[in-house]
């Protein structure tokens, strides 16, 4: 699957998917066949970090 390239769109898309469909970032990445490291790196570059307890980036 092609993820949004623009960081804020990626942030919104990933958090929506985590909220609505996936119990964890690992589950999302496995199901969509996308590298977790890429998502974490792109979102960290603009100040977001994944919180596994809340299952969202913030």
Secondary structure, DSSP 4 states (H G I P E B T S, - for coil): -PPPSSHHHHHHHHHHHHHHT-SSHHHHHHHHT--HHHHHHHHHTTT--EETTTTEE-
